Amino acid sequence: MYNQTDCLLDGQLHLRLHEPFHRCAVEWIKLIMSSTGADVLVHAIPAENASVEQAVDRGSLKRPAPDQLGGLPARQRVQNNETSADIDVHSYDDAAGVIEDYDALPMPSLLKTNLGLQQHRYIRYIGPSDELDPDLLALRPVDDKQEIQFPNGTHCRRVSRHTHFALVPYSRTRVRAQELQELDAIEKIVTPHGKSLVNLYFRMVHPCFPILDKKTFMEKYARTHREFSSPCLAGVYMLAVKWWHHDRELSAQKKPDIDGLERIARRSLQSVIDRPKLSTLQGGLLLLQHEWSHEGAWALSAQMVAVAQDLGIDSNCAGWTIPTWESGLRRRLGWAIYMMDKWMALCRGRPSHIIDDDWTPGALSAEDFADTEDEEEADGSIEGSVDVVAGGKAFESMIFLTHIVSQMLQKFYSRKALADKSSNIRTVLEQIKPIQVKLREWHRDLPASLQLDASASQRLSPNASLHLAYFAAEFTLHRVLLRSLLRHPCDPYIVQICRGAAKERVTSAVDLVARLGGQHLQAFWYSPSGYCLVTIGTFTALMFITSQSTKEAETYKKTLSNYRWLLRVNSRATEYMDFAVQRLDLSLSHIHELTAEDIVGQSTPVETGTPRASSDAPSPGSQVATTADMQAGQASAIREARPKEQAIQWAQENASSEGLDDTFPTSFFYEDAVLNFTSPATSTPAFVVPAVSRV
């Protein structure tokens, strides 16, 4: 019934039993061993042809990996069940197969004294209003590990005078054994390509999405795959496989079972959420990056925010008694969660889970990106890698852009803001302008390495995703403006200015997508990129159905058609364009049959009033010949009467002050023109918005 590998280690009897076996025999063995105080762990060996998934799904009775027993990192050759190739696996002296407490390591290690990545316990942040008052805890003495022991045997760790974490042990429990078996199942799926996939991940993903600490990850991986969280390890493998063909050795071989990795990762993540570690957050973020549009993504994003708060990620860890690398990792994780939440809220049209005033991980510095140094330049093996300098700057710039997006969501897309339908166009523009200024400054201050055309030879450029996110933010603002123009009657001159600015942004966005090359399409893209691509098409469709003339409608219809063609021909180059094609085909299925005449002919008259009163003038969709034509003529006459010198001066000042490249609209502050036009103290508009022609 059992073989020679059964053994008694650390007070635990390990039995490897071939199925089927007699349950009564197991209970008899447990009864005998109970007198010795040893625990009995039964490892079932399934039938020869049972798959890894079947073994994992059996529950507590699972097939152990070939390296279940053994010592510190030694290598053993075993035969792969699926191929004739030999593979490398680890073996360990310890019954659990891993180092449980890094503080007990006899050799130097970066992982010593770490707070959030220990194997034998998990942590929970003790907040300022917790029943364990931080001021009272501050009076308790601590040991040499800065830990406090309570009378019931529980512990907490002090990382600063008023910051403590509860330490909850769970080593050598059934759930811990479950984790090890899941890790073995994950490793078996990717064997013998695990090491190559890890290297591929740190070449392609990590520079732009630094949610892991490379040095500690590689230290653990050199010992065993069992020192990781299952969703984290599976997530690394899943993302790395996306660049399978960028590795010369992997490209000619069969890819591993990604669906199997994802099933294990999702199941194990729900299991470890109530035992949070930093690796729990890492696994969740990697899963969301892998498949942003998954049906459960919104709920998972909420869980990740809650886990981050459980781990104190939302707090500034400056001055804490934790390793330097962990402080940097905490800050990067904090801002990665922030980005995930805000863009998920924007993409799904839901309220954010994070209040900005309660999210203060601390500002990032150059030291926080120390582990992304480009080690590959030393040996020349840089072909096809992402530029690490550009990747780190892209991550920081994405954080700054996300702050602006958060302000948009709060100001214009909160439930309270959406319920307020009283604001006229002037009020809306006054609210939009400060955010528009921040967007302009963000784009103006992008370093040279983040410009779209900036890319080193034989390097991938992560900049496309960043620029798409910028245009998504622009269209998020313009949707507010367009909604206000449709809701409130407005002077045709104001409509012309606002729609002209929107047209420039549509043209620039489509031009951006047309300029994307292989170095962009094959690089890392942030997970909201598919939504950003869809937003360009959606906003163009909105401009089409609200066109003021047949000519304008034809222009937008042609632009939309060209844009969808661009997406379609590149849909096999990146999954995000494929996503955009599918979503636009679905959401615009009722639009593509409409003609320009249909759009203009379907406009409905609205209440009209005095030509200059923004609260009474016709809506932009009105095509009533009498009042609308008269107003258009009046506005045209006013514009022609303005001094040419004033228009030239405004255009020169606007262009010189911005320092913008040719992809950026020059008539950027259209809000100034509208606000000045509607000012009660001004009888005529102070300056003209110069026309910008783009090919």
N, C-alpha and C positions, 0 to 999 in steps of 0.2 A: 504493500500500500504506500510506503514511503521509501525514499532512496537515500543514498549516502550523503547527500548535501544537507540533510536535516541536521540542525545543530542548535546548541543552547548558547546564546550570546547575550551579555548584559541582562541576565534574568529573564530572557525571552526565548521560548522554544519555537523555532521556525520549522514548519512542516511543509514539504512540497508533495502534494497528493495528486495522483492522476485521477481524472474523472472517468467514470463515476466512482465514488467512494462511499463508504457507509458513514452516515452522520452519527450513528451510535458509537462508532469507533472513535470519532473525534471527541465526542463528549466524554468518553471513558478516559482518553488521554488527558483532557483538561481536568478531570476530576482527580487523577493521580498527581498531576503537576501542581494542583492547588495547594498541596501541603508544602511545596517548596517555595511558594510565593512567586513563581514564574508565570508570565503571561504566555499563552499559546497563540501564535499567529499561523493561520492556515493559508497556504498559497496553492490555489487549485491550478493544475496544469490542464488546459482544455485539450480537446481533440486536435489531432495533427493539422487538420485543415481549417481550424477556426481562425477567423480574421482577428485583427487587432481590435476592431470596433466591438466585435462580439465579446471579446475578453474583457474590455473595459466596461461594457454595459452589465456585466454580471454582478456588479456591486462589490461587496467586501471580499468575495472569493475571486481572485484574479491570478492570471499567469504572471509570475515574476519575470523580470528581464534576466538575460543570461548573467548579468553582473550584479545580481541581488546580493551575493555574499562576496567578500573579498576585502582588499585593503586600500591604502592610500593610492593615489593615481598610478596604477600599473596598467599595462596594455595586454589584452588577451585576444587571440584570433579565434573567431567563430564563423561558422558557415551561415550565410544569409539564406533563409527559407525560400525567398522568391527568386534569387539569382545565384549564379555559381561563383560570384565574386566574394572575396574575403572582406570583412569589415572589421573596424576597430571598435571595441567597447571598453568601458572602464570596469574595474573591479575594486572592491573595498573590503577592509577588515571589519568595518562597522556593520552591524545588522541593518541599520537604517540606510546605509550606503552613502551618507553625506555627513559633512561636518555640521553639527547642530548649533554650536556656539562659537562664533568666530573669535570671541575674546580668549578662548582657550587654545587657539592655534599656537603651536610651539615655534613657528617660523613667522617672519615679518609679513604683515598683510595690511592692505588698505582698508579691509573690512572690519578691523578691530575697532571697538568702541562705537560702531555705527548704531544708529537708533532705529531705522526703518526697514532694514533688510536682514535681520537675524532669522535663522531657520527655526529656532525652538520656541519663538514667541511672536506675538503681534502687539501692536500698540494702539492706544486711544488717547487723543488729546483731552486734557482736563481744562475746560474753559473757565473764564472768570466768574461765571454764575453757577458753576458746578457745585454739587453738594460737598465735594472736597475743595473747600475754599483755598485758592492759591496762597493767600496770606497766612492761613493756618499751616499749610504744608511747608511754607518757607521756614517755619520755626522748628521743623523736625530735623534731626540729624541725618546725615547721609553717610554711606560707606565710601570706599575708595573708587567705586564705580558710579558715584553720584546717585545711588539708589536708596530709596526709603522702603523699609520693610514694615508692614502692618502686623498687628497681633494675629490675624487670621492667615498669615503666610503670604499674602499678596504683596506685590511690589509696585513702586512707581519710580520714574527717573526724573531727576531735576536737570533741565538743560539751561535754565537761567533762574534767577531768583524767584520770578513769579510765573514760570512756565514749567509744567510737569506733564508727564505722560504715564498713563497706567500701562503696566507690562503684564500681558496675559500669556502664560505658557500653554503650549499645546503639543510639545514634542512627544513622540512615541504614542500618539493616540491613533485611533482608527482613521480619522480624517487626514492625519499626516501620512499614514500608509497609503491612503487613497491618492494623495497628491503624487507620491513617488511612482505609483503604478501608472498614473496618467502621463507623467513625464517619460516613463519608459515607452509608453505607447506612441507618444509624439516623436521620440527619437527614432523609434523603429521605422516610422513612416518615411523619414528623410535619410536614413542610413543608406549609403555611406557618404552623403553629401552635406552633413550638418555643418562641418567646419567651413566648407566653401560658401554655404549660404550665410553664415554669420559674417564672414569677410565681405560678402556682397552687400549685406545690409549696412555695414559701417561705411562702405564706399558710396552707396546710392541714397540711403535714407537718413542716416544719422547726421550728416552735415546740416541738413535743412530742418530736421525734426529731432533735436537732441534731447530726447526724453529718457535716454539711458546714460549711464556713466560707462564709457568704453573700457576704461582701465579695470574697474572692478568686475565688469561683465566678463572680460577676457580672462581675468584671474580665476573666476569661478568656472568658466567653461573649460579652462585647461585642466581642472580637476575632474569635473563631471557635469553632465547635463542635469543632474538631480538637485543642484543647488539653486534652481530657478523656480519661479512660479509658472505653472502650466500655461495659463493664457499669455504670459509674457514671452516664453520661449516659442510657443506656437505662433504668436504674432510676429516675432522676428523672422521666423521661417516663411510665413505666408507673404509678408511684404517683400522679402528678398527674392522669392520665386518670380515676382513680376519682372525682374531683370535677369532672369535665367540665361538668356542668350547673350548677356554681356560678360559672361565668364567662359573663357575658351574651353575649359574642361567640361563644364556643365552643358553647354549648348548642344552637344551631340548626343546627350543622354536623355532618358525619359524623365519628365517632371514627376515629383512626388504627388501624392493624393492631397490636394489643397482642401477639398471638401472635408476629408477626414480630419485634417488639422483644425479646420474651422469648427467642426462639430465638438471636438474635444475642448477647444479653447472657450467656446461659448458656454458649454456645460460647466467646465471647471471654474470659469469666472464667477458664475452665480453661486458656486460653492464657497469660494474664498472671500466674497464680498463682506461676509460677517466676521472675517479674520483679517482685517486690512493690513497691508504692507505697501511700501512704495511700489513694489512689483505688481500689486493689484491695479494701481492706477496705470502703470505702464502697459499692462495687458489690455485694459479697457481702451486706452487711447490707440493702441495698435489695431485693435479690432475695428474701431470707428474709422481709422484711416484706411483700413482694408476694404470696408464696405459701408460707406457713409449713408447710402440710401436704403440700408436694411430696415425692414419694418419695425424692428425693435430698437433702432438707433436712438430715437428721442428718449425712450425710457432709460436706455443704457447711459446716455449722457447725464441724465438726472442722477443716476446712481453714482457715476464717477464724481460729480460735484459733492455728493454726500460723503463719499469715501475720502475725498480730498480734505473735507472739513474734519472728518474723524481723525485724519493723520496730521492735522494742523498745517496743511500745505497753504492755506489761505493766510497764514500768519508770517510775519517777517522773522526769519531765523537768524538775522544778524546778531552775533554775540552769543549764540547758543554753543554749548560744549559738545559739539558734534564734529566729525571730520570735515575738512574744507570741501572735499569733493561732494559730500552729502548736502552741504549748504547750497552749493551751486546746482546740484540736481533738484533740490526742493524748489528753488526759484524757477528753474526751467519747467519743471512739472506744473508749478502753479500757473505760469503763464500759458502753458499748453492747454491746461484745463479751461482757463479763461477764454482762450481763442475758440476752443471746441464748443463751449457753451454759447457764446455770442453768435457765432456763425450758424450753429445749429438752430438757434432761436430765429435768426433771420431767414434761413432756408425753409424752416417748417412753419413760419408765421406764428410763432408762439412766444410767450413771455420768457425772458431769460431767467435762469435759476440763480444767477449771481447778482448781488447788489454790489456795485463798484466800491462803495465805501467800506464794505466788509471783506474786500479781497485785496490784501496788501502783502504779496509774497516778497516784495522788495525789488529794487531796480537791478537789472542784469548788468554785469560788467565783463570786461575781457577775460578775467580769471574764470568766469563761469563757463567759458567755452574752451578751456585749456585742453580738454581731452579730444577736441576735434582737430588737432594739429595734423597737417598733411604729411603723414609718414611715408606715403607712397612716392613722393617726389624724390626721396632718397634713392630708391631702387629703380625709378623710371617706369613703374607699372601703373601709370595714371590713365591709360587709354580708357575712355568711356566713363570715367568717374565724375562725380559732381564736384565742382570747385568748392572746397571747404570754407574758404573765406567768404565767398558769395553766399554759401548756404547759411552760415551763422548770421550774416547781416540780413538775409532774407527773413530768418526767424524773428529777429528783433524788429524789423520793419513791419512784419505781419502783426506783431503785438501792438505797435503804435497805431496801425490802421484799425485794428480791432477795437481800440479805445474809442476811435471816432465812430465806428459802427455802433458801439454800445450807446453813445450819446444819441445817435439817430433813433435807435430802437426806443429809448426812454422818452425822447422828445416827441416823436411823431407816430410811433407804432405801439405805444402802451394802450391798454384798454381805455384809459381816461382820455388820451389824446384822440383816439379814433372815435370816441363818442361825441367829441366836441366838433360840431359842424358849423360853428358860427364864424370862424376866422376867415376874413377876406384875403385877397391875394397879397395885400401890403403886409398884413400881420404874418402871413406864412413866410414871405420873403425875408422879413426881419428876423424870424426865427431860424431860417435856413442859412443866412449869410455867415454867421460865426462858424458853423460847421463846414460850410463851403470853403471858408478861408483856411481852416485846418487841413482839409483835403488838398487844397492847392499847395500849401506849405509842405505837406507830407510828400507829394509827388516831386516838388521842386528840390527837396533836400535828399532825394534818393542818391546814394553814391554811384560813381561810374560803374562799379562792378554789378549794380542791380539794374542797369539799363537793359532794355530788351536785347539789343544787339551785342552786349558785352558777353563774350564767351571765349575762353582760351582754346587753343587748338586741341582737338580730340578730347574735349571736356564737355560734359552736359551742363546746361544752364537751367537753374531752378527759377529764373526770373519771370517766365510766362505766367505761372500761377499767381505770382504777386501782382502783376499788372492786371490780370483778370479780376482779382479781388478788388483792386482799386476801381475798376469800371463798374463792378457790381455795387460798390458803395455809392458811386455817382448816380447810378440809375435808381438806387433806393431813395436818394434825395429827390430826384426828378419825378418819381412816381407820386411823391407827396405834392409836388407843384402841379403836376398834371391833374391830380385828383381835385385840387382846389380850383383850377381853371374850369373844370367840368361842372363843379358844384356851384360856383358863384359867377354871376354875370361879370364880364370884365371888358375893358377897353381893347379893341383889336390891336392897337400898338403894343400893349403889354403882352398880348397873346403872341404876336409876331416875335418879340424879343425872346420870350421864354421858349417858344417852340424852336426858334433858331438855335439857341444854346443847346437844347436837347438834341437837335439834328446833328450838331457838330460832335457831340459825344457818341451818338450812334455811329457816325462815320468813322470816328477815331477807333472805336471798339472793334468794328468789323475789319478795319485796316490792320489792327493789332493781330487779330486771329489769322488774317491772310499772310502776315509776315512770319508766322511761326515756322521754324525749320525743325529738322530732325533733332538738333541739339536741345530744343525746347520740348518737343513731343515725347522724347524718350527719357526726360529727366523726372525728378520727383515733383509731384503736384500736390498741393495741400488739398485735403478732402473736400472742401466746399467748391473746388474748381468746376465740377460738373454743373453745380447750381449757377455759378457765375456765367458760364457759357449759355445756360438756358435763359438767364436774365436778359442777356443781350437780345436774344430773339424775342422774348416776351415784351420787352420795352419797345422794340421796333414794331411789333404787332400793335401795341397800344397807340403808337404814333400813327400807324396806318389807319386804324379805325376811327381816329379823331382828326383826320386830315381836313384842312380847310378848303382845299380845292382838288380838282381832278388831277392836276399836275403833281401836287404834293402826294396824293394817294398813290399815283403810279410810281413815284420815286421810292416811297417806302415799300411798296409791294416788290419792286425790283431788288431793293436792298435786302429785304427779308429772304427772297428767293436765293440771291447770291450767298448770303450768309449760311443758309441751310445747306447749300451745295458745298461750301467750305467744310462744314462739319461732317458732311456725309463722306467726302473723299478722304478725310483724315480720321474717320471713325475707327479704323483698324489700327491706327498708330497709337492711340491712347484711349483707355476705357472711359475717360471723362467726356470725350467728344461723342463716343458711342452712346453714353448716357444722355447727352444733350439732344442727339438726334431722336432718340426714342421719346423723350419727354416732349419735345416740340412737335413731333409727329402726332402725339396724342392730344396735347393741349390746343394746338392750332389746326386741328383737322377740319374745323368749321370755318376757318379763315381763308384758306388758300383758294377757295372757289369764288370768293368775292372779288368784284372788279372795282376799279376806281370810281366808276359811275354809281355802283351800288353804295359805296361808302358815302359819297357826297349827297346822293339822292335820298338817303335814309336819315339825314340830319333833321332834327325836329326843332321848330321854333320855340324860343323861351321868352320870358318877359323882357321887354326892352325898355329903355329909358333914355336919359341924357347921354350924349356921346362920351363925356369925360368922366362921369361918375362911375368909379370902379364897382360900386355896390349895385348899380342899376343897369349897366351896359349889357349887351348880348353875351351869351356864353360862347366859348370858342367853337362849339359845334353848330352854332346857329348859321343858317344860310338864308335868312330872310333878306330879300333883295333891298327893301326900302332903307331901313335903318343901317344895316350892316355895310352896304355899299357906301352910304354917305359917310359913315365913320371911317372906313378905310381911306376914302379920299381925303378927309380932313387930316388923318394921321400922316398920310403921304405928303400932303402939302406942308405940314409942320416940319417934317424931316428935311424936305428940300430947301426950306427957308433957313435952316441953321447955317451958321458960318462954317466954311470948309476948314478953316484953320483950327477951329475948336475940335472937330472930329479927328483931324490929323494928330493934334496934340494928345488927345485922349488915347488914340490907338498907340502912339509911340510910348507914352508913359506906361500903358498897360503891358505892352510887349517887353519893354526894357526892364521893368520891375520884376517880371516873372522869371526871366531866363529859362523859358520853357522850350523844349525841342519841337520838331515839326509834327509830332503826334498829338500835341496838346492844343486845345482850343485857345485862340488868342483873346476872343471876347469872353474872358472868364468871369468878370464881374457883371454879368447881365443883371444881377440883383440891383446894382447901383443905378442902372438906367431906369429900371422899373420903379424903384423907391423914389428916385428923384422926380420921375414923371408924375407919380401919385401924390407928391408932397403938396400940401395946401399952400405953402408959401411960394411955390414955383408955378408960373403960368405956362411955361413951355419946358420940355425936357432939356436938361443942361448939356447933354452930349449924346452922340449917336453911337450905336453899337456897330462897328464896321463889319461889312460882310466878309466872310471867310470862305473862299472857294477851296474845296478839296476834291481831288481826283479819286 
